[in-house]
Amino acid sequence: MNELPIKVCLISLHDTWHAFAVRILSSVLRKAGHETSIVFFKGTIDKYKLPTSQEIEELLELIKKLDPDLIGIGVTAPIFQIAIEFTRHIKKLGIPVIFGGKHPTICPEDCIEYADMICIGDGEEALVELANKMDMREDITNIRNLWVKKGDEITKNDMRPVLTDLDSLPFLDYSDENKYYIGCKKVTAAERTMYRTMTSRGCPFNCAYCCNHVLSKIYKDKGPYLRRRSVENVIEELIQAKKLFKNLHYIGFTDDLFTFDIAWVERFCTEYRKHINLSFTAIVHPNFVDMKIIHLLKDAGMVRVDIGVQSGSERVRKNIFHRHTPTKQIIEAAKILRKLNIEVSYDFIVENPYEEKEDKRETLSLLVAIRPSILNLFPLTYFSKTDLSERALKEGIISPSNIEGARVADWRIWRKSHAETWQIPMNRNFNIFWNAVYRLTVVDIMPNFAILLLSGSRFLQENPRNMQRLSGFLERVRRGKLDKLIKRITHTPTQFPRIE
């Protein structure tokens, strides 16, 4: 055995707030007696682009100072090219690099080309076993969940059974010790006002565009993909978080779906109100929204939810996205959330080549019905091996270069049309126009009849930049809190009917 414990440097790319994977891996490694450090490279609001030479030099100098025995990089598809670039430079230091996360699990062949090792599936047990064997100078090529490359030879080990007892894991490493920041602001425990965590792993749905249905197939023979911690374990973590973060005001639960187990939620609400009693946010699904469960969550402290609708067209939801939720269920969920005064952030997918004009109109009709206060429009992203990506490839709608991970993602794609940034065949003006119309529904001073009237304007459809400018101006007015001034000038009623 070495005189000193193995030192592992974990790198989180474009994620300083969540970074759940590196935080939990740091905790399990420390529990096993190894030293860890976490490097946060930029935050999620930064543009996804290749690192500058200065940023690379800063990272390399930090790694030399830390002198780790192993470097682990969490890799998702959007940052795959960035991970490749960093790895190319890190290898010059002679330190082995392991990739872990969703992208190596789904596309191991692509990832092992650049890393010395990759981890498929859950990484906690595999990484501890790797560190232990490195410490004992034992053979590391036979560790389940790992692919190991030595020269031109790659050893591809099978996955171990899924980790089902999530309570056995230590809590996330949110301490200030051994945390380093490049290109982003350091956030100390004293400064942190929100604590983010997850109570579960996996998702009960199989949306055609989402990597979860790909992962569930990979995990199929190894145990349940959807798993959850006990209420007691979650509450214990949050009690510790309240002690660590003196200015804590909110808890953010980032489970893919928080309300999938009603009995668990009921017990959670009782214990949370008793021991934590802080405002919190969660992700819900229209199929799991009813008055009873939302009322319980509100009484426990829930103030906001994120809810994915994705399209107002039942045809698109059912036949393209494989989301089997009737429009009436979405509207009913919106009614319940508004009645209980829960702030809602609605997600919709746009730039979808399978959508037709009538689908766009149905989406607008739904938005006019619910009149969201927060609306997120995300261009359709093609992830590797999803049903939707495979269909689009087969039908020639996209090419392999359009698959996420094949090129450097850019945060601007969330603000611009994919038709502009990716050259995917679609009507650019068509999408610009409808995206701008959708955004009018968050502007309180725009009555429904005016939005519908503008949506039928042939002039604006042929000149969509004008609609885009109007929508952008009104949104800026709204954010600038000048609504009252305009209402006073135009005598526009303060409120308009939202849900009919």
Protein Blocks (a to p, Z undefined) as FASTA:
>chain_A
ZZbdcddddddehiaklommmmmmmmmmmmnopacddddehjfkbccddddfklmmmmmm
mmmmnopabdcddddfklmmmmmmmmmmmmmnopacddedjklmmmmmlmmmmmmbdceh
jfklmmmmmmmmmmnopafklcghiacdehjbccddddddddfblmlpccddfbfghpac
ehiacddfklpmbdcddfbecjfbdcfkbmklmmmmmmmmnocfbdcddfklmmmmmmmm
mmmmmmbcbdcdfbfblklpmklmmmmmmmmmmmnopacdddddfklgcfklmmmmmmno
pabdcddekpacfklmmmmnopacdfklmmmmmmmmmmnopacdddddehilkbcfklmm
mmmmmmmmnopabdcdddddddehiaklmmmmmnomacfklpghjaccdfklmmmcfklm
nopacdfklmmmmmmmmmmmmmmklcfklmmmmmmpmklmmmmmlmmmmmmmmmmmmmno
pmmmmmmmnopafbdcfbZZ
